[in-house]
């Protein structure tokens, strides 16, 4: 960077850079429209790579759990998923949620305490949920009530910090930033991970303070996190930063939550770009853009506009693996990962009723479709919906060979015969269906088959 500019270069160099950039123009319906709608496909240029032997540590907002699950399911060792938190951890449900850290300062807190236990506040970090009872809150771990003796809670807390300390040992860190609406404990001089319940605020009204982080706050936090990690790491720093696409549930600011959320995501996104520009071994991955630029009808699950759909998570993580993880034996090959991503993408496009787009998407990736039962089934289904019955029949036949225990390809073939006017062939396939899937008699009855049931 030069001065306060993120980039600065001579005019002719800027023009040369633009001329080399095939992705410089925003997509339009006439050109590259498929890069934006219905599923956004922002390009990624990795600054480092990962191998199957690398260990990974993930931390950040709830979207980080999606990241680590995908990495672990594809054969990488994810240290933040390897923990033994004792009976308290087991009693509080999914322990992975304790690793949800919603702001840069919450992440810094845990790293600092884990790597230098002398800085850990210990008993002071526990707030009495109800005066005079053994019920406590640790606002760094969420809002779960800890109905245990203090000694047991602190033992559990140190077990948790043992896991957090693995950030110093991991080969690669994945950090997901969440929000900039944060709470500060003036007594302990620390930022909290979640808001103090009203009962605590009423009990000590001068202790807690609501704050909104600025661009400078976030950038300073990223720098502080880096310095802390470098102090305790023996390995070179390789870090992948993301911004969670999950929006604010609500805001404490006096404004529309839509506006507050836009600020929250934008300021973190901007700070990350500045941090990446000045820091070796750190990349930004555009998971936020993958989600927020895609058609909202398939971007979100549960119909709540907040939880990212499993298919889109699969698409995002397949891209991470394709771009960052070197193909080695034992790990999903780039082709396999590509097939996973394509299957998820097609499923979302078909959910929108865009069957012609689904067909075009698979035709552009014919090598991935060939020999993949799930994709051949999707291809046949999409062709059937677009009236390309002959091609659909052939694709469904291939899918049936690859998925012999799945009745869907054969049933779709039978329906295809009806469309093609091949009654005798439909009867033959229905007889085959009766032998292979006797429990699916309802389907055969719907087809009006009079054979032996």
Secondary structure in CASP SS format (residue, H / E / C, confidence):
PFRMAT SS
TARGET T0000
AUTHOR 0000-0000-0000
METHOD secondary structure of the structure
MODEL  1
X C 1.00
X E 1.00
X C 1.00
X C 1.00
X E 1.00
X C 1.00
X C 1.00
X C 1.00
X C 1.00
X C 1.00
X H 1.00
X H 1.00
X H 1.00
X H 1.00
X H 1.00
X H 1.00
X H 1.00
X H 1.00
X H 1.00
X H 1.00
X C 1.00
X C 1.00
X C 1.00
X C 1.00
X C 1.00
X C 1.00
X C 1.00
X C 1.00
X C 1.00
X C 1.00
X C 1.00
X C 1.00
X H 1.00
X H 1.00
X H 1.00
X C 1.00
X C 1.00
X C 1.00
X C 1.00
X C 1.00
X C 1.00
X C 1.00
X C 1.00
X C 1.00
X C 1.00
X C 1.00
X C 1.00
X C 1.00
X C 1.00
X E 1.00
X C 1.00
X C 1.00
X C 1.00
X C 1.00
X E 1.00
X E 1.00
X E 1.00
X E 1.00
X E 1.00
X E 1.00
X C 1.00
X C 1.00
X H 1.00
X H 1.00
X H 1.00
X H 1.00
X H 1.00
X H 1.00
X H 1.00
X H 1.00
X H 1.00
X H 1.00
X H 1.00
X C 1.00
X C 1.00
X C 1.00
X E 1.00
X E 1.00
X H 1.00
X H 1.00
X H 1.00
X C 1.00
X C 1.00
X C 1.00
X C 1.00
X H 1.00
X H 1.00
X H 1.00
X H 1.00
X H 1.00
X H 1.00
X C 1.00
X C 1.00
X C 1.00
X H 1.00
X H 1.00
X H 1.00
X H 1.00
X H 1.00
X E 1.00
X C 1.00
X C 1.00
X C 1.00
X H 1.00
X H 1.00
X H 1.00
X H 1.00
X H 1.00
X H 1.00
X H 1.00
X H 1.00
X H 1.00
X H 1.00
X H 1.00
X H 1.00
X C 1.00
X H 1.00
X H 1.00
X H 1.00
X C 1.00
X C 1.00
X H 1.00
X H 1.00
X H 1.00
X H 1.00
X C 1.00
X E 1.00
X E 1.00
X C 1.00
X C 1.00
X C 1.00
X C 1.00
X C 1.00
X C 1.00
X C 1.00
X E 1.00
X E 1.00
X C 1.00
X C 1.00
X C 1.00
X C 1.00
X C 1.00
X C 1.00
X C 1.00
X E 1.00
X E 1.00
X C 1.00
X C 1.00
X C 1.00
X H 1.00
X H 1.00
X H 1.00
X H 1.00
X H 1.00
X H 1.00
X H 1.00
X H 1.00
X H 1.00
X H 1.00
X H 1.00
X H 1.00
X H 1.00
X H 1.00
X H 1.00
X H 1.00
X H 1.00
X H 1.00
X H 1.00
X C 1.00
X C 1.00
X C 1.00
X E 1.00
X E 1.00
X E 1.00
X E 1.00
X E 1.00
X E 1.00
X C 1.00
X C 1.00
X C 1.00
X E 1.00
X E 1.00
X E 1.00
X E 1.00
X E 1.00
X C 1.00
X C 1.00
X C 1.00
X C 1.00
X E 1.00
X E 1.00
X E 1.00
X C 1.00
X C 1.00
X C 1.00
X C 1.00
X C 1.00
X H 1.00
X H 1.00
X H 1.00
X H 1.00
X H 1.00
X H 1.00
X C 1.00
X C 1.00
X C 1.00
X C 1.00
X E 1.00
X E 1.00
X E 1.00
X E 1.00
X E 1.00
X C 1.00
X C 1.00
X H 1.00
X H 1.00
X H 1.00
X H 1.00
X H 1.00
X H 1.00
X H 1.00
X H 1.00
X H 1.00
X H 1.00
X H 1.00
X H 1.00
X H 1.00
X H 1.00
X H 1.00
X H 1.00
X H 1.00
X H 1.00
X C 1.00
X C 1.00
X C 1.00
X C 1.00
X C 1.00
X C 1.00
X E 1.00
X E 1.00
X E 1.00
X E 1.00
X E 1.00
X C 1.00
X C 1.00
X C 1.00
X C 1.00
X C 1.00
X C 1.00
X C 1.00
X C 1.00
X C 1.00
X C 1.00
X C 1.00
X C 1.00
X C 1.00
X H 1.00
X H 1.00
X H 1.00
X H 1.00
X H 1.00
X H 1.00
X H 1.00
X H 1.00
X H 1.00
X H 1.00
X H 1.00
X H 1.00
X H 1.00
X H 1.00
X H 1.00
X H 1.00
X H 1.00
X H 1.00
X H 1.00
X H 1.00
X H 1.00
X H 1.00
X C 1.00
X C 1.00
X C 1.00
X E 1.00
X E 1.00
X E 1.00
X C 1.00
X C 1.00
X H 1.00
X H 1.00
X H 1.00
X H 1.00
X H 1.00
X H 1.00
X C 1.00
X C 1.00
X C 1.00
X H 1.00
X H 1.00
X H 1.00
X H 1.00
X E 1.00
X E 1.00
X C 1.00
X C 1.00
X C 1.00
X C 1.00
X C 1.00
X E 1.00
X E 1.00
X C 1.00
X H 1.00
X H 1.00
X H 1.00
X H 1.00
X H 1.00
X H 1.00
X H 1.00
X H 1.00
X H 1.00
X H 1.00
X H 1.00
X H 1.00
X H 1.00
X H 1.00
X H 1.00
X E 1.00
X C 1.00
X C 1.00
X C 1.00
X C 1.00
X C 1.00
X C 1.00
X C 1.00
X C 1.00
X H 1.00
X H 1.00
X H 1.00
X H 1.00
X H 1.00
X H 1.00
X H 1.00
X H 1.00
X H 1.00
X H 1.00
X H 1.00
X H 1.00
X H 1.00
X H 1.00
X H 1.00
X H 1.00
X H 1.00
X H 1.00
X C 1.00
X C 1.00
X C 1.00
X H 1.00
X H 1.00
X H 1.00
X H 1.00
X H 1.00
X H 1.00
X H 1.00
X H 1.00
X H 1.00
X H 1.00
X C 1.00
X H 1.00
X H 1.00
X H 1.00
X H 1.00
X C 1.00
X C 1.00
X C 1.00
X H 1.00
X H 1.00
X H 1.00
X H 1.00
X H 1.00
X H 1.00
X H 1.00
X H 1.00
X H 1.00
X H 1.00
X H 1.00
X H 1.00
X H 1.00
X C 1.00
X C 1.00
X C 1.00
X H 1.00
X H 1.00
X H 1.00
X H 1.00
X H 1.00
X H 1.00
X H 1.00
X H 1.00
X H 1.00
X H 1.00
X H 1.00
X H 1.00
X H 1.00
X H 1.00
X C 1.00
X C 1.00
X C 1.00
X C 1.00
X H 1.00
X H 1.00
X H 1.00
X H 1.00
X H 1.00
X H 1.00
X H 1.00
X H 1.00
X H 1.00
X H 1.00
X H 1.00
X H 1.00
X H 1.00
X H 1.00
X C 1.00
X C 1.00
X H 1.00
X H 1.00
X H 1.00
X H 1.00
X H 1.00
X H 1.00
X H 1.00
X H 1.00
X H 1.00
X H 1.00
X H 1.00
X H 1.00
X H 1.00
X H 1.00
X C 1.00
X H 1.00
X H 1.00
X H 1.00
X H 1.00
X H 1.00
X H 1.00
X H 1.00
X H 1.00
X H 1.00
X C 1.00
X C 1.00
X C 1.00
X C 1.00
X C 1.00
X C 1.00
X C 1.00
END
